[in-house]
Amino acid sequence: MARDESYGMVRPPLAKTRKQDEEPLRPDGMAHDLIYSIEDVPPWYLCLVYGFQHYLAMIGGTISKPIILASFLCLEEHNPARGALVSTIIFMSGVITLLQSTIGVRLPIIQGGNFAYVVPTVVLLTTSYEPCSALPLANFTSTEREELWQVRMRDIQGAITLSALFQVIIGFSGMVGVLLRWITPLTVVPTVTLVGLSLFDVASKEGSGHWGVCLLTVGLAIVFSQHMRDLNVPFPIYKRGKGLSTTYCQPFKTLSLLLAIIISWGLCALLTKYDVLPEGSPARTDRTGAMLDTTPWLRFPYPGQWGVPTVSVVGTVGMLAAVFSSIIESVGDYYACARVAGAPLPPTHAINRGIGVEGIGCMMAGLWGTGSGTTSYSGNIGVLSITKVGSRRVVQYSGIIMVVCGVVAKVGAMFVTIPGPVIGGIFIIKFSMITAVGISTLQHVDLTSSRNLFVLGFSIFFGLSLPKWLEMNPSAIKTGEPLLDQTLLVLLHTPMFLGGLLGLILDNTVPGTDEERGVARWRGQGVNTEEQQLEETRLTASCYQLPFGTSTINKAKWMRHVPFCPTFSGFSSWTAMTERLKKSLCQC
């Protein structure tokens, strides 16, 4: 796709006459329709707009965690601490997004609060503390109210921070990379697909507040992103010395979600202003007015702002289950994001580094007191697919926007006024796209094989069935050990973990050839020409290379044995060294 280098706009004449064999190729040799791929750098003003779109698409899911948590922390509706929690999680999401996209896996993935941490957090609070409804809050002084919720928060902080240390070790030690040899298309498909399918409850719950507004948002997003995506809109520009001229752009291809949100949000604001919507309607924009009023203009979150975190065994073990679930989900997200962004499959060192950096992000989230661990946001991978903008730089700009909105707390709180039905409509679009991205990996698999159909069907169906049953029967698991009960409940309550685990076990134990399972084609064996393989190697080095210290890393031979360095050659080198050492000792 041709672009005007000065303005980042599409030039229709060149775009229409470009030959098919000149279209940009994905690493698998197939043409893609991305406007900006992972290494492309759009102009700064376009990065701001695209980054803001990512921010609006993730803000609803991110702020829902502290809002859900507030009721279990005994935080009343008018308490300004609610706004402080919201600004803190927005701020930390931005910081961790910058870390992940810059020195982590280096894919354009947004980081934010994770729903997997909600279950163990609620279990921790309900089993360790007296219910808020049983407390005489009206008789408490303001100081006692503050201490009441901060004691609970400090317990959550300690559990998240300590459990995240496990994720750091898993990532930087290379243990995740060791598991990659068993991760195949039939492992990734259930994992990624169930990320989208398992969240339909979340999307429908948000949208059910007002289906009219929700479906309006969905309809606008569909029309803009699909029916009007190739519409060329004339745009006047002024150049010094040349005067006013006209260029063309395709705003509906890249800004479809942003436009849908703004239009629906604006309509809800008008309907609220003129009282067309009844009081208490989820579609009203004044439902969070109290939070907006009590939130200060500037607030800089800092570690230990609620006090020194405390550690409990029960809380840490429960959070470990969420961490393990998050790791499995993130690995699937990396593969899905690479595919959507026009990047090669992430190499072992990038995945090791990505999981390690996510662990560092969770530790920071725990120390800062967000009330939730963080992980890769699958829904924003769907945004990449819809907008055709897979640039890493755009996601980095989005991280900066989050940091600013977290510090300028009043601005961050303003976006909390986006009605739930609008967020629900965006969720429906995002989660449907991530589901489709997961299914698209099946192109590598032989779907005429009954063996593959069984592995695929059983992993997805059972991955949905058991968590749904556990949701209706949360006390069904009774081993006699509360810690084990809580761990199993969190793991088996997570569809993407269960489906991915079943896919991994079945695909690696049921007999089948690499060609039948799609492993050979997925890993680029025997299907690419030598020229394509060289290009894939070059792209891999370019996409996943660290932004600094490249020459030093390449010169230091010992770094080949460091699992998160770009020169990592695998643990086979350690095995060879061990064998040589054994031989020399025997000779002695």
N, C-alpha and C positions, 0 to 999 in steps of 0.2 A: 504494500500500500504506500503510495507516494505521499510525502508530507512537505509542506512549506516549512523550511528550516527556521524561518524568521518568526513565524506565528504558530507553528504546530498544527496548522489547518490541513485538511485533506484537499488535494488539488484534483477535482473531478476529471478533467481531461486525461491526465496521466493514469489515474486509478482505473478508468474505463478501458484504456487501450493497452494496459500492461498484460503481457503474455502470461499464460498460466504457469509455464515453466520458470518464470522469473518471480513467482510469488515466494515469499519467505517460507522456509521449511522448518518443521519441527525436527528434533533429533531423530525421529523414526522415519524421516523422509517424506512425510505427508505435509501438504500445504496447510497453513493456518491463516486465520483472518484477523489476527491481532493488529491493532493500530500501533500499540507500543508493546514490545516484548520485554523480558526481564532486564536486559542490559540497556535498553533505550532510556534516554533522559529527556522527557518533555520540557518545554519552557516552564520557568518557575511559576508563572501565573496559572498555567494549566495544572501543574502539580498541586497547587493550593486547592483548586476547584475539585480535582479528582480525589485528593486526600480528604477534603471536607465531606465528600460523598461517602467515603469509607467510614468516616467518623459517625455520620448520621445513621449509617446502616448497622453499626455495631453498638451504638449508645443505648438502645433499648434493652438489649440482652445484658449489657454490662451493668447498668444501674439497677437492674432487677434483683441482683444478688444482695446488695446492702438493703434494698427496700424489703425483700423477703426476710432478711436477717433481723431487721429492726424490731419486728414484733416479738421475736424470741429474746431480744436483748432488753426488752421492757422500755423501748424508746417510744414516747408518745408522738402523735402526729405533729405537734407544734415545736418539738425539740429541735433546735438548730443543729444538733449532732447528726441528724439524718442527712442534712446537706453536707456536713463535713465528711461523712462516710462516702457520699456520692463523689465529691470532688477528689477524695483520696484515691478511689479506685480508678477514676478517669485519669488522674495524674500518673499513677503507677502503670496503667495500661500503655500510656504513651512512652514512658521510659523503657519498659520491657520490649515494646514493639521496635524501638530504635536499636536496642541491644540485639534482638533476634535477627533483624533484617540487615544489620551491619556486620556483626562478628559471629552470629549464631549460624543457623542453617543458610542465611542470606537469600531466602526466598521472600517474595512479597506477601507475608502472612501477618495479619493483625493479631496482637495478643490481648487477651482480656479475661475477665472473671469466668470461672468454670463452674457449670452446673453440677459437676461430679462432686464438688466440695460441699454442696448444699446439704445432702443427706447426712454425711458424718457430722457436719456442724450442728444440724438440728438434733441429731441423736445425742451429741455431746451435751448440748444445752438442756435438753429435756430429761436426761438421766442424771446430770450432775447438779442441777439447780432447781429450785422451786418454781413452778409455773408462774408467769407474770400475772395471770388472772387471779391467783390466790394471794397476791401481795397487796397490801393497802397503800397503793402508790399515792393516793391523795393525802396521806398523812406524812409522806416523806418530804424532807427539806430538799432544796435544789442540790445541795452537796451530796446528800444521800442518794438521790436519783442518778447523779453523775457516776458515783462510785458503783452503784448497782449494775449499770450496763458496762462500765469499763472493766470491772472484775471479770465479767463473762468474755468480753472482747480479748482481754489479755490471755485467757485460757485458749481461745481460738488461735490467737497469734502464735503462741508457743507450739501448738500442735502442727500448724501449717509450716512454720519455720523448720522444725526438727524433721518432719517427714519429707520436706523438700530437699534436705541434705542427702537423702537416699537417692533422689532423682539426679542430683549433681554427680554423685558417685557412679551411678548407672551410666550416665552419659559420657563423662570424661574418662572413665576407665575403659570404655569401648565395649561394654557388655551388650549394649543395644546393637552395635555393629555385628557382634557375634551371632545374634539372633537373625540378622538380615538374610543369612544363607537359607533360612527356612521360610522367609516371607516371599510369597508368590502372588501372581494375579488373583488367585482364588482365596488368598488371605486378605489382600487389599480391598477387593470388591465388597465383601460383606462388611468390613470395617468402615469404609468410607460411605457406602450406601446406607448403612444403618445410622450414621451420623445424621443424615437428612431425614430418614424415615422415623427415627425415634423421637424427633423433635416436633412431629406434627401436632402433638398435644399442646406444646408451648405456643405454636403459631395459631392454632384454632382457639385457644383460651384467650389470647390477646385480641384476635379478630372478632370473637363472639360478643365483645362489648358493644359493637355496633357494626353489623355485617355490611350495612350500606357503605360506610366509610372505608371499611376494610376492602370490600370488592372494588370500590372506586380506585383505591391505591393499586390494587392488583391489576385492574383494567388499564390504568394509565401506564404502569410499568410495562405491561405486555405490548400495548400499542406503540409506546415510545421505543422499546428495545427491539421489537421484532418487526412490526409493520412499517415503522418510520425510520428505521436505523440507517437506511441508505439515502434518506432525504437530504439533499444539499441545500443549505440555507445561505443566502447571500449575507455577507457581513461587512459593513463599511469600515475601512481602516484609513488612517491618515499617516502619510510618510513625509517627513520634512524634505522639501524641494520637489516633491512629486504630487503633493496635494492629496485629495480624497480619492480613494479607489475602492474596489470591491473584491473581496476574496470569498471563498466558500468553505463552509465547515459542516460537520455532521454531528450536531449537538445531541441528537436523540440516541446515537449509538453509544456515546461515552458518558452521558449525563442522565440516562433514563431514570435511574433510581432517585437521584437528587431532585429532578423535576417532579417526579411522582410524589415524593415526600413533601416538597414545598407547596405544591398545589393542594394536596389533601390537608396538610397542616393549616394552610391559610384559610381553606374553606371551613375547617372546624373552628378556627379563631373567629371568623365572621358569624357562624351559627351560634357560638358561645356569646359573643358580644350582644347579639340581638335576641338572646334567650330562646332561640328556636329549639335548641337541645334542652331537654329537661334537667333539672338539678340532679347532680349525682351521676349523670351519664358518663361512661368511660370515654366518650368522644369529645368531651369538653376539655378546653385547654386551661381552665382555671382550677382543676382538681388539685394541683400541686402548688397553688398560689402561696400557701403558708410557708412552704419550703423556700420558694423564691424570695419571699419577703425577709425571712430570717437569715438567709445566706449572706455572708459578707462579700464585699467586692473582691478583696484579695485575701488569699489564705494559702500559705505554703506548707504542704504536708511534710512531715519529717518522721524519722524512725523513733518509735517509742512515744508517740504523741498521746497514746492512751495509757502509758505506763510501761514498766518492764514486763515483757511477755513471761508467762508462767507455763510450765510443762507438766502434762499429765500423761500417763501411759495409755489410758483409755482413748484420749483425744488423738494421740500420735498414731496409734495403730489404726484407728478409723480413717485418719487422713492418708495413711500409707496406701490404703485401698484406692482412694481417689487419685493418688499420685500414679499408681500403677495403671489405672484405667486411662489417665491422661496421657501417659507415655504411648500406649497402644494407639490411641486416637490420633496423637500428633504425628506418629510415623505414617499413618494413612493419609493425614493431611499434607505431609511433605510431598508424597507421591502425587496426590491430586493437584496440589498447587503447581508443581513443576510441569505437569501436563498442560494445565490451563494457561500458564505464563509463557509457554513456548521454550521451557528449559529442559535440559537433559535430566534423566533420573538422578536424584541426589546420591552422590557417592557415600561410602561408609563414613568417612571422616566428617562430612557435613551433617549427617544424621546424628553422629555421636556428639558433635559440637552443639547442634540444635537442641537436643534433649538436655545436655548439660547447662546450656544457657537458660532454657525454660526452668530448670531447677533453681538456678540463681534468681530468676525472676520471681519464682514462688517464695523463695526465702525473703526477698525484698518486700514482696506483698505482705508476708507475715510480719516482718519487722515494722513496716509502715502502718499496718493495721487496716487492711482493706476488708477483712472479714471473709476473704476467698482467695484460693490459689488461682494462678493464671495459666492459660494454655493457648494453643493456636485456635483462632476463630474460623471454624469450617465455613460458616455462612459468608464470610468475606471472600472466600475462594469463589463462591458463587457470584459475587459482585465482579470479580475479575472476568469470569466467563461471560457475564451479561454485557459489561461495558467494553470488553476487548482491550482493556488497558492493564497489562501485566507488568508494568514497570516497577522495579524495586524502589526507585526514588519516590514514586507517588506514595507508597506505604510509609516511607520515612517521613515525608511531609505530614502524613496523617498522624504519625507518632508525635510530631512537634505540635500539631493542632491539639492533640489530647493533653499534652503537658501544659500548654497555655490555658486551655479551658479548665484544667484541674487547679491551676494557680489563680486564675481570674474566676473565682468560684461562682460569682453571680452569672457569668456567661454560661458556665457549665450547667448551672441549675436551670437556666432558661430552656435548654434543650430537653430537660425533664418534662416540660409541658407538652412535648409531642404526644398526642393521644395514643393509648394502647392499640386501638384498631388500626391506626396508621402503621405502627410498628408491626402489628400482626400481618398486615398485607405485605410488608417488605420481607418478613420472615418466610411467608409462603413462597415468595419468589426465590429467595436465597436458598432455602432448604430444598426446594425442588431442583435447583440447579446442581447443588452438591450431590444430591441423589443421582442425578443423571451423569455427573462426572465419575462417580463410583462405578456405575454400570458400564460406562464407556470403556473401562479397562478390559472388559470381556472381549474386545476386538482381538486380543492376543490369544484367546482361549478357543479350543475346538468345542463349539457348542453342539456338535452332533454326537459328542461322547456322553453316554448315559452316566458314566462315572463323574464327569465334570458337572452335569446337571444336578446330580444328587448332592455333591459337595456344596454347590452354590445354593440350591433351594433349601436344604436343611439348615445351613449356617444362617441364612437370612430369616427363615421362618421361626426357627427355635430362638434365634437372637432377639426376635420381637415378642415371642410368646411367653417365655419364662419371666422376663422383667415385668411384663404386663400383669402376670399372675402375682408376682411378688409385690407389685404396687397395691393390689387389692388385698393381699395377705401379708402385711409387713412383719407379723410375728410368727410366720410359718417356720423359720429357721431356728431351731432350738437344739444346739449341740451340748448345752450345759456350760459352755464357756462364753460369757458375754462378749469378750474381745473377738473371738472367732466368729460369733454370730454377726457382729457388726461388720467385720471384714467381708464375710461372704455376702452379706446383704448388699453392701456397696458394689462389690464386683459383679454379682449376678444381677444387680439392678441396672447395670450399664449395658445397653444393647450392643454398642460398638465393640466393647471389650469381649462380650460373650460370643458375638458373631465372628469377630476376628480370630478369637482363640479356637473356635470350632473349625473355621476354615484352615487355620494353620495346622491343626492336628490331623484333620481328615486328608488334606491335600498332600501332606508329607508322609502319611501312613498307607493310604489306599494306593495300590499299584497303578502306575501311569507313566508314560514317557514324557520327557521334557517338552517335546513338540505338542503332545496332546494337552498338557497342562498349561502351555503358553509361556513356559519359563524361558525357552530358547529365544523366542521372538521378543519377549518383554525385556530381556537383558541384552538384546541386540546381537545375538549369536546366530550366524548363518543367514541373516536376512538383509543386512546392510552391505553395500559395496565397500571396498576398501576406502574409497574417497569419503563415503558417508561416515565410516567408523573414525577416520582421522578428524573429520569435522566435529563429530560428537565428542571426541577426546578434547579438542580445542575448546568447545563450548563448555564442557564440564569444568575445565581448568579456569576458564574465564568467569563462569557464574559463581563457583563455590570457593574461589581463591580469597584469602583474607585481604582486606583493603590496605594492609600495611605489613612491613617486615618480610615481603615475599623473597627477596634475594637472600636474606639471612636464613630463612627457613629452608630454602633450596640448597644452600651450602652446607648446613649442619646435617650430617648423615644420621646422627642419633635421633633427629626428629622424625625419621621414617618409622620409628617405633612408638611415637606418641599418637594415640588413637584419634585425637581431634585436630591434628595438623594436616594440611593439604597434601603433604608428601607421604602420608601414612600408607604403608605397603601391606598391611594386614599382619595378623598374629602368626602367620606361617613363618615369618622371619625369625620370630622368637623360637619357634619349634626347631628350625634349622640350626640356630645358634646353640640350642640345648643339646641337639644331637652331636654337633661338632665338639662341644665341651665334654660330653660323655665319652666320645672316641679318644680324645686326648688324654682323659683321665685313665682310660683302660690301657692305653699305650704306656703310660707312666707306671 
